[in-house]
Amino acid sequence: MLSIVTTSLVFFLGGIFSTADAQISAVERAALVALFNSTNGDNWMDNSGWKQHPLHMDGCAMPGTEGTWHGITLHAEQTAVERIVLGQNGLNGPIPTELGNLSNLVDLYLQNNQLQEAGRAALHQVFPPLGSRLARKETN
Protein backbone atom coordinates (compact mmCIF):
# COMPACT_ATOMS: atom_id res chain seq x y z
CA MET A 1 0.00 0.00 0.00
CA LEU A 2 2.81 2.43 0.88
CA SER A 3 4.55 1.90 -2.47
CA ILE A 4 1.33 2.67 -4.38
CA VAL A 5 0.85 5.91 -2.43
CA THR A 6 4.50 6.88 -2.95
CA THR A 7 4.33 6.14 -6.66
CA SER A 8 1.11 8.14 -6.99
CA LEU A 9 2.61 11.08 -5.10
CA VAL A 10 5.74 11.08 -7.29
CA PHE A 11 3.60 10.91 -10.44
CA PHE A 12 1.37 13.74 -9.16
CA LEU A 13 4.30 15.97 -8.18
CA GLY A 14 6.07 15.21 -11.44
CA GLY A 15 2.99 16.38 -13.32
CA ILE A 16 2.91 19.66 -11.39
CA PHE A 17 6.52 20.57 -12.07
CA SER A 18 6.92 19.08 -15.54
CA THR A 19 7.01 21.30 -18.62
CA ALA A 20 7.36 18.37 -21.00
CA ASP A 21 4.03 19.24 -22.66
CA ALA A 22 4.97 22.89 -23.09
CA GLN A 23 7.35 23.45 -25.97
CA ILE A 24 8.16 26.19 -28.38
CA SER A 25 6.96 25.67 -31.94
CA ALA A 26 9.09 23.87 -34.49
CA VAL A 27 9.39 27.18 -36.38
CA GLU A 28 10.82 28.98 -33.33
CA ARG A 29 13.17 26.09 -32.62
CA ALA A 30 14.35 26.18 -36.24
CA ALA A 31 15.15 29.89 -35.82
CA LEU A 32 17.31 29.18 -32.77
CA VAL A 33 19.08 26.30 -34.53
CA ALA A 34 19.69 28.56 -37.56
CA LEU A 35 21.24 31.17 -35.24
CA PHE A 36 23.50 28.55 -33.68
CA ASN A 37 24.59 27.13 -37.04
CA SER A 38 25.09 30.41 -38.91
CA THR A 39 27.14 32.03 -36.13
CA ASN A 40 29.49 29.09 -35.48
CA GLY A 41 27.76 28.00 -32.28
CA ASP A 42 30.14 25.12 -31.65
CA ASN A 43 32.84 27.73 -30.98
CA TRP A 44 30.84 30.20 -28.86
CA MET A 45 32.41 31.08 -25.53
CA ASP A 46 29.35 29.61 -23.78
CA ASN A 47 27.03 27.27 -25.66
CA SER A 48 25.94 25.25 -22.64
CA GLY A 49 22.70 23.36 -23.10
CA TRP A 50 22.58 23.76 -26.87
CA LYS A 51 24.39 20.44 -27.49
CA GLN A 52 23.25 18.53 -24.40
CA HIS A 53 22.95 14.83 -25.27
CA PRO A 54 20.88 13.19 -26.57
CA LEU A 55 20.82 15.35 -29.69
CA HIS A 56 17.85 15.89 -31.97
CA MET A 57 18.28 15.25 -35.70
CA ASP A 58 18.83 19.02 -36.19
CA GLY A 59 22.06 18.73 -34.18
CA CYS A 60 20.93 20.53 -31.02
CA ALA A 61 19.54 19.25 -27.73
CA MET A 62 16.10 17.66 -27.77
CA PRO A 63 12.89 19.68 -28.20
CA GLY A 64 11.59 20.97 -24.90
CA THR A 65 15.08 21.88 -23.63
CA GLU A 66 15.38 25.28 -25.34
CA GLY A 67 14.74 27.13 -22.08
CA THR A 68 17.93 25.60 -20.68
CA TRP A 69 20.10 26.80 -23.58
CA HIS A 70 22.57 29.52 -22.65
CA GLY A 71 21.23 32.94 -23.61
CA ILE A 72 17.64 31.84 -24.29
CA THR A 73 14.70 32.86 -22.14
CA LEU A 74 11.21 31.57 -22.81
CA HIS A 75 7.88 33.11 -21.85
CA ALA A 76 6.45 31.90 -18.56
CA GLU A 77 4.28 29.39 -20.44
CA GLN A 78 7.48 27.94 -22.00
CA THR A 79 5.90 28.08 -25.47
CA ALA A 80 7.72 31.03 -27.09
CA VAL A 81 11.16 32.64 -27.13
CA GLU A 82 11.12 35.94 -25.24
CA ARG A 83 14.79 36.93 -25.02
CA ILE A 84 18.06 36.10 -26.71
CA VAL A 85 21.07 37.37 -24.75
CA LEU A 86 24.30 36.30 -26.44
CA GLY A 87 26.37 39.47 -26.30
CA GLN A 88 30.16 39.05 -26.01
CA ASN A 89 29.87 35.35 -26.69
CA GLY A 90 32.03 34.78 -29.77
CA LEU A 91 29.25 34.63 -32.37
CA ASN A 92 30.82 34.82 -35.80
CA GLY A 93 28.84 34.90 -39.03
CA PRO A 94 25.58 36.16 -40.47
CA ILE A 95 22.42 36.60 -38.46
CA PRO A 96 19.82 34.30 -40.02
CA THR A 97 16.58 35.80 -41.30
CA GLU A 98 14.76 32.96 -39.52
CA LEU A 99 14.96 35.08 -36.38
CA GLY A 100 12.04 36.96 -37.90
CA ASN A 101 9.91 33.93 -37.03
CA LEU A 102 10.31 34.66 -33.32
CA SER A 103 7.08 36.65 -33.13
CA ASN A 104 7.17 36.99 -29.32
CA LEU A 105 10.79 38.10 -29.09
CA VAL A 106 11.09 41.13 -26.79
CA ASP A 107 14.86 41.45 -26.35
CA LEU A 108 17.72 40.58 -28.69
CA TYR A 109 21.25 41.22 -27.41
CA LEU A 110 24.03 40.20 -29.78
CA GLN A 111 26.43 43.09 -29.24
CA ASN A 112 30.21 42.73 -29.22
CA ASN A 113 30.33 39.71 -31.50
CA GLN A 114 31.78 39.28 -34.99
CA LEU A 115 28.55 39.43 -36.98
CA GLN A 116 28.79 39.96 -40.71
CA GLU A 117 27.38 43.02 -42.48
CA ALA A 118 24.75 40.84 -44.13
CA GLY A 119 23.58 39.89 -40.65
CA ARG A 120 23.16 43.50 -39.61
CA ALA A 121 21.19 44.25 -42.77
CA ALA A 122 18.98 41.22 -42.08
CA LEU A 123 18.24 42.56 -38.61
CA HIS A 124 17.04 45.86 -40.04
CA GLN A 125 14.68 43.97 -42.36
CA VAL A 126 13.45 41.47 -39.80
CA PHE A 127 13.31 43.69 -36.71
CA PRO A 128 13.50 47.36 -37.75
CA PRO A 129 13.42 48.80 -34.20
CA LEU A 130 15.61 46.06 -32.71
CA GLY A 131 17.94 46.07 -35.69
CA SER A 132 18.82 49.73 -35.44
CA ARG A 133 19.31 49.49 -31.68
CA LEU A 134 21.49 46.40 -32.06
CA ALA A 135 23.59 47.91 -34.83
CA ARG A 136 24.50 50.82 -32.55
CA LYS A 137 25.36 48.54 -29.64
CA GLU A 138 27.30 46.09 -31.78
CA THR A 139 29.85 48.68 -32.84
CA ASN A 140 30.75 49.52 -29.22
OpenMM code with the backbone's topology and positions (N, CA, C; nanometers):
from openmm import Vec3, app, unit

residues = "MET LEU SER ILE VAL THR THR SER LEU VAL PHE PHE LEU GLY GLY ILE PHE SER THR ALA ASP ALA GLN ILE SER ALA VAL GLU ARG ALA ALA LEU VAL ALA LEU PHE ASN SER THR ASN GLY ASP ASN TRP MET ASP ASN SER GLY TRP LYS GLN HIS PRO LEU HIS MET ASP GLY CYS ALA MET PRO GLY THR GLU GLY THR TRP HIS GLY ILE THR LEU HIS ALA GLU GLN THR ALA VAL GLU ARG ILE VAL LEU GLY GLN ASN GLY LEU ASN GLY PRO ILE PRO THR GLU LEU GLY ASN LEU SER ASN LEU VAL ASP LEU TYR LEU GLN ASN ASN GLN LEU GLN GLU ALA GLY ARG ALA ALA LEU HIS GLN VAL PHE PRO PRO LEU GLY SER ARG LEU ALA ARG LYS GLU THR ASN".split()
positions = [
    Vec3(0.0828, -0.1191, 0.0000),
    Vec3(0.0000, 0.0000, 0.0000),
    Vec3(0.0870, 0.1251, 0.0000),
    Vec3(0.1935, 0.1269, 0.0804),
    Vec3(0.2810, 0.2425, 0.0883),
    Vec3(0.3467, 0.2709, -0.0464),
    Vec3(0.3898, 0.1679, -0.1187),
    Vec3(0.4554, 0.1903, -0.2472),
    Vec3(0.3586, 0.2487, -0.3502),
    Vec3(0.2312, 0.2116, -0.3451),
    Vec3(0.1326, 0.2670, -0.4379),
    Vec3(0.1120, 0.4148, -0.4091),
    Vec3(0.1037, 0.4508, -0.2814),
    Vec3(0.0852, 0.5909, -0.2426),
    Vec3(0.2082, 0.6720, -0.2828),
    Vec3(0.3270, 0.6188, -0.2590),
    Vec3(0.4505, 0.6881, -0.2948),
    Vec3(0.4589, 0.7083, -0.4458),
    Vec3(0.4292, 0.6042, -0.5206),
    Vec3(0.4326, 0.6145, -0.6660),
    Vec3(0.3317, 0.7172, -0.7156),
    Vec3(0.2131, 0.7180, -0.6599),
    Vec3(0.1109, 0.8144, -0.6995),
    Vec3(0.1543, 0.9563, -0.6668),
    Vec3(0.2155, 0.9754, -0.5515),
    Vec3(0.2613, 1.1080, -0.5105),
    Vec3(0.3722, 1.1578, -0.6039),
    Vec3(0.4668, 1.0702, -0.6379),
    Vec3(0.5745, 1.1080, -0.7288),
    Vec3(0.5169, 1.1430, -0.8662),
    Vec3(0.4227, 1.0627, -0.9144),
    Vec3(0.3601, 1.0906, -1.0437),
    Vec3(0.2866, 1.2241, -1.0391),
    Vec3(0.2114, 1.2495, -0.9313),
    Vec3(0.1367, 1.3738, -0.9165),
    Vec3(0.2307, 1.4930, -0.9096),
    Vec3(0.3349, 1.4862, -0.8287),
    Vec3(0.4297, 1.5966, -0.8177),
    Vec3(0.5054, 1.6170, -0.9473),
    Vec3(0.5393, 1.5093, -1.0149),
    Vec3(0.6066, 1.5213, -1.1440),
    Vec3(0.5202, 1.5942, -1.2450),
    Vec3(0.3901, 1.5700, -1.2416),
    Vec3(0.2986, 1.6376, -1.3318),
    Vec3(0.2881, 1.7858, -1.3030),
    Vec3(0.2992, 1.8250, -1.1758),
    Vec3(0.2913, 1.9658, -1.1385),
    Vec3(0.4121, 2.0424, -1.1898),
    Vec3(0.5289, 1.9849, -1.1755),
    Vec3(0.6515, 2.0566, -1.2074),
    Vec3(0.7028, 2.0304, -1.3487),
    Vec3(0.6438, 1.9415, -1.4207),
    Vec3(0.6919, 1.9079, -1.5542),
    Vec3(0.6464, 2.0103, -1.6571),
    Vec3(0.7369, 2.0446, -1.7495),
    Vec3(0.7012, 2.1303, -1.8617),
    Vec3(0.7174, 2.0529, -1.9923),
    Vec3(0.7137, 1.9197, -1.9823),
    Vec3(0.7359, 1.8370, -2.1004),
    Vec3(0.6306, 1.8625, -2.2079),
    Vec3(0.5076, 1.8974, -2.1680),
    Vec3(0.4028, 1.9236, -2.2656),
    Vec3(0.4144, 2.0621, -2.3258),
    Vec3(0.4830, 2.1525, -2.2587),
    Vec3(0.4974, 2.2894, -2.3085),
    Vec3(0.6281, 2.3009, -2.3856),
    Vec3(0.6166, 2.3303, -2.5131),
    Vec3(0.7346, 2.3446, -2.5972),
    Vec3(0.7143, 2.4616, -2.6914),
    Vec3(0.8259, 2.5179, -2.7344),
    Vec3(0.8164, 2.6192, -2.8378),
    Vec3(0.7826, 2.5500, -2.9695),
    Vec3(0.7334, 2.6256, -3.0644),
    Vec3(0.6960, 2.5670, -3.1935),
    Vec3(0.8206, 2.5206, -3.2690),
    Vec3(0.7984, 2.4334, -3.3647),
    Vec3(0.9090, 2.3865, -3.4491),
    Vec3(0.9704, 2.5027, -3.5268),
    Vec3(0.8900, 2.6006, -3.5638),
    Vec3(0.9394, 2.7176, -3.6375),
    Vec3(1.0331, 2.8008, -3.5495),
    Vec3(0.9958, 2.8221, -3.4232),
    Vec3(1.0823, 2.8980, -3.3325),
    Vec3(1.2100, 2.8211, -3.3034),
    Vec3(1.1972, 2.6910, -3.2849),
    Vec3(1.3169, 2.6094, -3.2622),
    Vec3(1.4103, 2.6176, -3.3821),
    Vec3(1.3543, 2.6098, -3.5020),
    Vec3(1.4355, 2.6176, -3.6237),
    Vec3(1.5096, 2.7511, -3.6312),
    Vec3(1.4483, 2.8581, -3.5836),
    Vec3(1.5146, 2.9892, -3.5823),
    Vec3(1.6344, 2.9878, -3.4880),
    Vec3(1.6192, 2.9262, -3.3713),
    Vec3(1.7314, 2.9175, -3.2767),
    Vec3(1.8434, 2.8307, -3.3333),
    Vec3(1.8072, 2.7195, -3.3933),
    Vec3(1.9077, 2.6303, -3.4532),
    Vec3(1.9799, 2.7023, -3.5667),
    Vec3(1.9061, 2.7793, -3.6463),
    Vec3(1.9686, 2.8561, -3.7556),
    Vec3(2.0671, 2.9581, -3.6990),
    Vec3(2.0329, 3.0225, -3.5882),
    Vec3(2.1245, 3.1174, -3.5239),
    Vec3(2.2514, 3.0455, -3.4794),
    Vec3(2.2364, 2.9331, -3.4151),
    Vec3(2.3505, 2.8547, -3.3682),
    Vec3(2.4413, 2.8159, -3.4846),
    Vec3(2.3803, 2.7618, -3.5903),
    Vec3(2.4589, 2.7129, -3.7040),
    Vec3(2.5246, 2.8248, -3.7831),
    Vec3(2.4541, 2.9350, -3.8058),
    Vec3(2.5094, 3.0409, -3.8907),
    Vec3(2.6138, 3.1258, -3.8201),
    Vec3(2.6168, 3.1207, -3.6873),
    Vec3(2.7136, 3.2025, -3.6129),
    Vec3(2.8194, 3.1171, -3.5433),
    Vec3(2.8414, 2.9953, -3.5966),
    Vec3(2.9487, 2.9089, -3.5485),
    Vec3(2.9321, 2.8719, -3.4008),
    Vec3(2.8114, 2.8285, -3.3673),
    Vec3(2.7760, 2.8000, -3.2284),
    Vec3(2.8656, 2.7014, -3.1567),
    Vec3(2.9245, 2.6076, -3.2299),
    Vec3(3.0143, 2.5119, -3.1651),
    Vec3(3.1350, 2.5808, -3.1030),
    Vec3(3.1677, 2.7007, -3.1501),
    Vec3(3.2839, 2.7730, -3.0982),
    Vec3(3.2473, 2.8961, -3.0159),
    Vec3(3.1219, 2.9103, -2.9752),
    Vec3(3.0839, 3.0198, -2.8863),
    Vec3(3.1590, 3.0052, -2.7544),
    Vec3(3.1762, 3.1139, -2.6837),
    Vec3(3.2406, 3.1082, -2.5531),
    Vec3(3.1563, 3.0255, -2.4556),
    Vec3(3.0243, 3.0409, -2.4626),
    Vec3(2.9347, 2.9608, -2.3785),
    Vec3(2.8180, 2.9132, -2.4643),
    Vec3(2.8143, 2.7860, -2.4911),
    Vec3(2.7032, 2.7272, -2.5664),
    Vec3(2.6370, 2.6158, -2.4838),
    Vec3(2.6470, 2.6293, -2.3521),
    Vec3(2.5943, 2.5249, -2.2637),
    Vec3(2.4449, 2.5026, -2.2894),
    Vec3(2.4081, 2.3768, -2.2888),
    Vec3(2.2701, 2.3362, -2.3096),
    Vec3(2.2341, 2.3123, -2.4544),
    Vec3(2.2935, 2.3861, -2.5461),
    Vec3(2.2581, 2.3757, -2.6873),
    Vec3(2.2903, 2.2376, -2.7446),
    Vec3(2.3949, 2.1742, -2.6964),
    Vec3(2.4385, 2.0441, -2.7494),
    Vec3(2.4307, 1.9337, -2.6434),
    Vec3(2.3420, 1.9530, -2.5459),
    Vec3(2.3253, 1.8531, -2.4402),
    Vec3(2.2713, 1.7238, -2.5008),
    Vec3(2.3375, 1.6134, -2.4739),
    Vec3(2.2947, 1.4831, -2.5274),
    Vec3(2.1738, 1.4327, -2.4519),
    Vec3(2.0837, 1.3623, -2.5182),
    Vec3(2.0878, 1.3194, -2.6574),
    Vec3(2.0529, 1.4361, -2.7506),
    Vec3(2.1065, 1.4303, -2.8717),
    Vec3(2.0825, 1.5354, -2.9692),
    Vec3(1.9646, 1.5005, -3.0604),
    Vec3(1.8929, 1.6017, -3.0993),
    Vec3(1.7851, 1.5885, -3.1975),
    Vec3(1.8481, 1.5783, -3.3361),
    Vec3(1.7728, 1.5387, -3.4353),
    Vec3(1.8280, 1.5248, -3.5701),
    Vec3(1.8752, 1.6583, -3.6281),
    Vec3(1.8344, 1.7721, -3.5707),
    Vec3(1.8827, 1.9022, -3.6185),
    Vec3(2.0188, 1.9388, -3.5594),
    Vec3(2.0722, 1.8524, -3.4734),
    Vec3(2.2060, 1.8725, -3.4181),
    Vec3(2.2103, 1.9405, -3.2834),
    Vec3(2.0974, 1.9886, -3.2336),
    Vec3(2.0931, 2.0532, -3.1020),
    Vec3(2.0222, 1.9614, -3.0023),
    Vec3(2.0203, 2.0033, -2.8766),
    Vec3(1.9545, 1.9245, -2.7727),
    Vec3(1.8076, 1.9018, -2.8086),
    Vec3(1.7455, 1.8088, -2.7427),
    Vec3(1.6098, 1.7665, -2.7769),
    Vec3(1.5068, 1.8779, -2.7590),
    Vec3(1.3986, 1.8723, -2.8372),
    Vec3(1.2894, 1.9680, -2.8200),
    Vec3(1.2380, 1.9656, -2.6759),
    Vec3(1.2036, 2.0827, -2.6276),
    Vec3(1.1591, 2.0966, -2.4895),
    Vec3(1.2697, 2.1425, -2.3968),
    Vec3(1.3944, 2.1457, -2.4469),
    Vec3(1.5080, 2.1875, -2.3630),
    Vec3(1.5531, 2.3305, -2.3917),
    Vec3(1.4903, 2.3979, -2.4874),
    Vec3(1.5384, 2.5281, -2.5338),
    Vec3(1.5500, 2.6309, -2.4209),
    Vec3(1.4673, 2.6217, -2.3215),
    Vec3(1.4737, 2.7134, -2.2076),
    Vec3(1.5973, 2.6948, -2.1219),
    Vec3(1.6691, 2.5844, -2.1426),
    Vec3(1.7932, 2.5600, -2.0681),
    Vec3(1.9159, 2.5993, -2.1480),
    Vec3(1.8979, 2.6422, -2.2724),
    Vec3(2.0104, 2.6795, -2.3578),
    Vec3(2.0640, 2.8146, -2.3141),
    Vec3(2.1949, 2.8258, -2.3048),
    Vec3(2.2571, 2.9520, -2.2649),
    Vec3(2.2083, 3.0660, -2.3536),
    Vec3(2.1633, 3.1738, -2.2903),
    Vec3(2.1227, 3.2941, -2.3606),
    Vec3(1.9782, 3.2972, -2.4057),
    Vec3(1.9036, 3.1908, -2.3834),
    Vec3(1.7643, 3.1843, -2.4293),
    Vec3(1.6708, 3.1880, -2.3089),
    Vec3(1.5737, 3.2788, -2.3156),
    Vec3(1.4701, 3.2862, -2.2136),
    Vec3(1.3352, 3.2688, -2.2819),
    Vec3(1.2548, 3.1803, -2.2270),
    Vec3(1.1212, 3.1566, -2.2814),
    Vec3(1.0176, 3.2306, -2.1991),
    Vec3(0.9009, 3.2550, -2.2586),
    Vec3(0.7877, 3.3111, -2.1854),
    Vec3(0.7534, 3.2179, -2.0700),
    Vec3(0.6815, 3.2682, -1.9735),
    Vec3(0.6448, 3.1898, -1.8556),
    Vec3(0.5750, 3.0589, -1.8933),
    Vec3(0.4987, 3.0600, -2.0014),
    Vec3(0.4278, 2.9385, -2.0440),
    Vec3(0.5208, 2.8387, -2.1122),
    Vec3(0.6468, 2.8790, -2.1360),
    Vec3(0.7478, 2.7936, -2.1998),
    Vec3(0.7118, 2.7571, -2.3435),
    Vec3(0.6336, 2.8407, -2.4117),
    Vec3(0.5901, 2.8080, -2.5465),
    Vec3(0.6422, 2.9048, -2.6521),
    Vec3(0.7205, 3.0058, -2.6120),
    Vec3(0.7719, 3.1034, -2.7090),
    Vec3(0.9012, 3.1647, -2.6568),
    Vec3(0.9901, 3.1980, -2.7492),
    Vec3(1.1156, 3.2636, -2.7133),
    Vec3(1.0874, 3.4100, -2.6827),
    Vec3(1.1329, 3.4554, -2.5672),
    Vec3(1.1116, 3.5938, -2.5244),
    Vec3(1.2384, 3.6772, -2.5363),
    Vec3(1.3535, 3.6189, -2.5007),
    Vec3(1.4793, 3.6929, -2.5016),
    Vec3(1.5908, 3.6058, -2.5573),
    Vec3(1.6802, 3.6717, -2.6306),
    Vec3(1.8060, 3.6104, -2.6713),
    Vec3(1.9150, 3.7045, -2.6230),
    Vec3(1.9988, 3.6561, -2.5334),
    Vec3(2.1065, 3.7370, -2.4754),
    Vec3(2.2374, 3.6618, -2.4983),
    Vec3(2.3051, 3.6977, -2.6071),
    Vec3(2.4296, 3.6303, -2.6439),
    Vec3(2.5392, 3.7316, -2.6758),
    Vec3(2.5338, 3.8459, -2.6109),
    Vec3(2.6374, 3.9466, -2.6304),
    Vec3(2.7711, 3.8974, -2.5776),
    Vec3(2.8785, 3.9405, -2.6410),
    Vec3(3.0157, 3.9048, -2.6011),
    Vec3(3.0318, 3.7546, -2.5837),
    Vec3(2.9855, 3.6808, -2.6823),
    Vec3(2.9873, 3.5351, -2.6688),
    Vec3(3.0585, 3.4653, -2.7850),
    Vec3(3.1268, 3.5397, -2.8693),
    Vec3(3.2026, 3.4778, -2.9769),
    Vec3(3.1211, 3.4359, -3.0976),
    Vec3(3.0025, 3.4926, -3.1168),
    Vec3(2.9253, 3.4630, -3.2371),
    Vec3(2.9998, 3.5203, -3.3564),
    Vec3(3.0055, 3.4416, -3.4635),
    Vec3(3.0821, 3.4824, -3.5800),
    Vec3(3.0103, 3.4331, -3.7049),
    Vec3(2.9544, 3.5269, -3.7809),
    Vec3(2.8841, 3.4898, -3.9030),
    Vec3(2.7615, 3.5752, -3.9228),
    Vec3(2.6792, 3.5377, -4.0197),
    Vec3(2.5584, 3.6156, -4.0475),
    Vec3(2.4460, 3.5830, -3.9493),
    Vec3(2.3616, 3.6821, -3.9268),
    Vec3(2.2417, 3.6603, -3.8463),
    Vec3(2.1352, 3.6051, -3.9405),
    Vec3(2.0782, 3.4909, -3.9089),
    Vec3(1.9817, 3.4302, -4.0017),
    Vec3(1.8478, 3.5049, -4.0031),
    Vec3(1.7885, 3.5137, -4.1188),
    Vec3(1.6585, 3.5801, -4.1298),
    Vec3(1.5489, 3.5024, -4.0572),
    Vec3(1.5743, 3.3763, -4.0263),
    Vec3(1.4759, 3.2957, -3.9523),
    Vec3(1.4419, 3.3565, -3.8165),
    Vec3(1.5289, 3.4431, -3.7650),
    Vec3(1.4958, 3.5081, -3.6376),
    Vec3(1.3664, 3.5881, -3.6487),
    Vec3(1.3297, 3.6268, -3.7696),
    Vec3(1.2036, 3.6964, -3.7900),
    Vec3(1.0824, 3.6120, -3.7552),
    Vec3(1.1006, 3.4817, -3.7420),
    Vec3(0.9907, 3.3925, -3.7034),
    Vec3(0.9665, 3.3900, -3.5532),
    Vec3(1.0485, 3.4607, -3.4775),
    Vec3(1.0308, 3.4663, -3.3321),
    Vec3(0.9360, 3.5821, -3.3003),
    Vec3(0.8084, 3.5583, -3.3201),
    Vec3(0.7080, 3.6648, -3.3127),
    Vec3(0.6884, 3.7210, -3.1721),
    Vec3(0.7313, 3.6508, -3.0699),
    Vec3(0.7167, 3.6988, -2.9322),
    Vec3(0.8473, 3.7500, -2.8735),
    Vec3(0.9488, 3.7645, -2.9572),
    Vec3(1.0792, 3.8102, -2.9090),
    Vec3(1.0694, 3.9547, -2.8621),
    Vec3(1.1135, 3.9794, -2.7392),
    Vec3(1.1092, 4.1126, -2.6793),
    Vec3(1.2483, 4.1746, -2.6782),
    Vec3(1.3487, 4.0958, -2.6465),
    Vec3(1.4863, 4.1450, -2.6353),
    Vec3(1.5800, 4.0588, -2.7186),
    Vec3(1.6707, 4.1258, -2.7885),
    Vec3(1.7721, 4.0578, -2.8687),
    Vec3(1.9042, 4.1294, -2.8441),
    Vec3(1.9948, 4.0639, -2.7729),
    Vec3(2.1248, 4.1217, -2.7407),
    Vec3(2.2344, 4.0365, -2.8030),
    Vec3(2.2958, 4.0897, -2.9069),
    Vec3(2.4028, 4.0199, -2.9776),
    Vec3(2.5260, 4.1084, -2.9900),
    Vec3(2.5342, 4.2127, -2.9112),
    Vec3(2.6427, 4.3093, -2.9236),
    Vec3(2.7784, 4.2472, -2.8917),
    Vec3(2.8819, 4.3119, -2.9458),
    Vec3(3.0212, 4.2726, -2.9219),
    Vec3(3.0517, 4.1299, -2.9657),
    Vec3(3.0017, 4.0960, -3.0832),
    Vec3(3.0330, 3.9709, -3.1499),
    Vec3(3.0852, 4.0061, -3.2892),
    Vec3(3.1260, 3.9068, -3.3634),
    Vec3(3.1777, 3.9280, -3.4991),
    Vec3(3.0708, 3.8906, -3.6007),
    Vec3(2.9658, 3.9709, -3.6066),
    Vec3(2.8552, 3.9431, -3.6976),
    Vec3(2.8803, 4.0127, -3.8305),
    Vec3(2.8504, 3.9447, -3.9370),
    Vec3(2.8786, 3.9964, -4.0708),
    Vec3(2.7795, 4.1056, -4.1091),
    Vec3(2.8228, 4.1921, -4.2005),
    Vec3(2.7382, 4.3019, -4.2484),
    Vec3(2.6026, 4.2520, -4.2952),
    Vec3(2.6017, 4.1383, -4.3646),
    Vec3(2.4748, 4.0838, -4.4129),
    Vec3(2.3818, 4.0554, -4.2956),
    Vec3(2.4380, 4.0156, -4.1837),
    Vec3(2.3582, 3.9894, -4.0645),
    Vec3(2.2955, 4.1148, -4.0093),
    Vec3(2.3702, 4.2225, -4.0094),
    Vec3(2.3160, 4.3499, -3.9608),
    Vec3(2.2042, 4.3978, -4.0512),
    Vec3(2.2228, 4.3838, -4.1821),
    Vec3(2.1189, 4.4250, -4.2767),
    Vec3(1.9932, 4.3402, -4.2565),
    Vec3(2.0121, 4.2104, -4.2320),
    Vec3(1.8978, 4.1222, -4.2084),
    Vec3(1.8210, 4.1663, -4.0848),
    Vec3(1.8918, 4.2100, -3.9822),
    Vec3(1.8242, 4.2563, -3.8615),
    Vec3(1.7360, 4.3763, -3.8900),
    Vec3(1.7838, 4.4681, -3.9703),
    Vec3(1.7042, 4.5857, -4.0037),
    Vec3(1.5778, 4.5459, -4.0785),
    Vec3(1.5856, 4.4427, -4.1617),
    Vec3(1.4682, 4.3974, -4.2358),
    Vec3(1.3726, 4.3197, -4.1466),
    Vec3(1.4271, 4.2356, -4.0623),
    Vec3(1.3448, 4.1471, -3.9802),
    Vec3(1.2877, 4.2198, -3.8590),
    Vec3(1.3707, 4.2968, -3.7915),
    Vec3(1.3308, 4.3691, -3.6711),
    Vec3(1.3732, 4.5147, -3.6840),
    Vec3(1.3028, 4.5975, -3.7576),
    Vec3(1.3504, 4.7356, -3.7754),
    Vec3(1.3865, 4.8071, -3.6455),
    Vec3(1.3019, 4.8076, -3.5421),
    Vec3(1.3420, 4.8797, -3.4202),
    Vec3(1.4584, 4.8119, -3.3485),
    Vec3(1.4527, 4.6786, -3.3374),
    Vec3(1.5610, 4.6057, -3.2714),
    Vec3(1.6892, 4.6156, -3.3521),
    Vec3(1.6768, 4.6049, -3.4832),
    Vec3(1.7942, 4.6071, -3.5693),
    Vec3(1.8739, 4.7347, -3.5568),
    Vec3(1.8082, 4.8476, -3.5542),
    Vec3(1.8823, 4.9730, -3.5439),
    Vec3(1.9452, 4.9874, -3.4061),
    Vec3(1.8754, 4.9430, -3.3026),
    Vec3(1.9312, 4.9493, -3.1677),
    Vec3(2.0516, 4.8576, -3.1566),
    Vec3(2.0403, 4.7364, -3.2110),
    Vec3(2.1489, 4.6402, -3.2056),
    Vec3(2.2695, 4.6885, -3.2829),
    Vec3(2.2465, 4.7445, -3.4009),
    Vec3(2.3586, 4.7906, -3.4832),
    Vec3(2.4410, 4.8943, -3.4083),
    Vec3(2.3760, 4.9825, -3.3337),
    Vec3(2.4500, 5.0823, -3.2552),
    Vec3(2.5307, 5.0146, -3.1448),
    Vec3(2.4687, 4.9209, -3.0744),
    Vec3(2.5362, 4.8541, -2.9642),
    Vec3(2.6512, 4.7679, -3.0123),
    Vec3(2.6321, 4.7041, -3.1284),
    Vec3(2.7303, 4.6085, -3.1782),
    Vec3(2.8641, 4.6758, -3.2096),
    Vec3(2.8617, 4.8007, -3.2470),
    Vec3(2.9849, 4.8683, -3.2840),
    Vec3(3.0636, 4.9157, -3.1626),
    Vec3(3.0042, 4.9078, -3.0445),
    Vec3(3.0749, 4.9520, -2.9219),
    Vec3(3.1825, 4.8535, -2.8818),
] * unit.nanometer
topology = app.Topology()
chain = topology.addChain("A")
for resn in residues:
    res = topology.addResidue(resn, chain)
    for name in ("N", "CA", "C"):
        topology.addAtom(name, app.Element.getBySymbol(name[0]), res)
